[in-house]
């Protein structure tokens, strides 16, 4: 098996399962919870594994990525700057023109309803593939 196949041979969902297990503790629990909310918000979401080990959720383009650092689990929305965020979930990467992120620290809970609304808005922002008008 070549190195390229090694990287892509396993389904992304299994690699994300393994990442959650490897993280363990509050970071694994947090990533698992946010993943579940993403998949609840959009059952047609595609899970991908990119950039040497980053879980990515896509639907007609990238919706968000999930990364774990020592002190935070970070969910970065590819086009977050364009999304309505009435609950002010975005608390990181606020200076950019495109992305926005949610940093979740140990013991913090993200409002599930507000988060799912953000995911749905991100999918809508990506839009449907262009269809020819009849």
N, C-alpha and C positions, 0 to 999 in steps of 0.2 A: 504494500500500500504506500503510495507516494505521499509526500508531506501535504500536498494540496488536498488529497482525499482524507487524510487524517483530520484536517481542519474542518472539512465540510461533510465527512462521511456520516457523522452522527446527527440525528435530527436536533435542531436547535432547542426544542422544548426539553429534550433529555439533558443537553448541556446546561440549560438554565436550571433544571432540577438539581443537577450536580453542583452548580455554583451555589445555590441556596444551602445545600447540605454542607458544602465546604466552608461557607461563611459561618454557619451555625449561629447560636446566640441571638441577640436582638437584631443584628444586621440581616441574618438569614430570615428571621421572622418578618422583618419589615419588608424585605424584598419580596418574600412570598405573598404577603398581604397586598402589596401594591400591584403585583403581577395579577393576583386574583381579581382585583378591582378593574384592572385594565381589560382583562378577558371578559368580565361581566359587562363592562360598559360597551364592548364591541365584540360579540361572539365571532365575527369574521376577521378579527385581528390575526396577523401573521407574526409568529415569533421567529426571530433571526439571531444569529450569533456572529458578531462582526468585530473587526478591529482587535484581533487577538484576545477575545474573551469578554466582549460586552454584550449583554442581552439587549436586543432591539425589538421594539414592537412597531409593526408597520401595517398600514392599510392605505393603499394608493399613495405610498410614500411613507417616510419615517414619521411616526407619531412621537415616540419618546425612547430614550435609552435608560437603562438602570445600572448604575455603578455603585460599588460599595468602597468606601474609604475607611480609615481608622475611626473617625468620629461621626461620619454621616453616610447615609444612603442617599444618593443623588439621582433624581429623575429629571432628565433634561428633555424638554419638549423642543423638537427641531424648529418649529415655527411659532413658539410660544408667545413672542412679542405681539402677534396678531390676534391672540385669543382673549376673549373676555374672561376676566378673573375676579368676579365680584367678591369672592371669599378671600382674596389675596393669599392664595396658596403659594404663588411664586415668591421665593425669598432669596434667590440666588441668580447670578448671571443677568442682573436687571439692567446693566448698562448697554448691552448689545442691541443691535437692531433686529435680530432674528430669533435667537434662542432665549428660552427662559428655563429656570430650573427650580426644583423643590428640594431643599436639603432637609432631611429628616434625621434628627439627633436621637440618641437613645432615650426612650421613655416618651417620645413625642408621638402623637397619633394625628393622622391627616383625616380631615372630614371626608368620609367615603362618598357621600352624595355630591359634594362640591368637586371632588377629584374625578368622579365618573363623568360629571358634566364637562370638565376640562378635556378629558379623553375624547368624548363625543364631539366637542367643538374642534379638537385637533383633527379628527377624522374628516369632519365636514370641511375644514380649512383645506385639507389635502384635495378634497373634491373627488368627484367621480371621473373616470377616464372620459375624455371628450367623445361624445357620440355625435354621429352625423345626424343633422336634422332631416326629417322626411319632407 
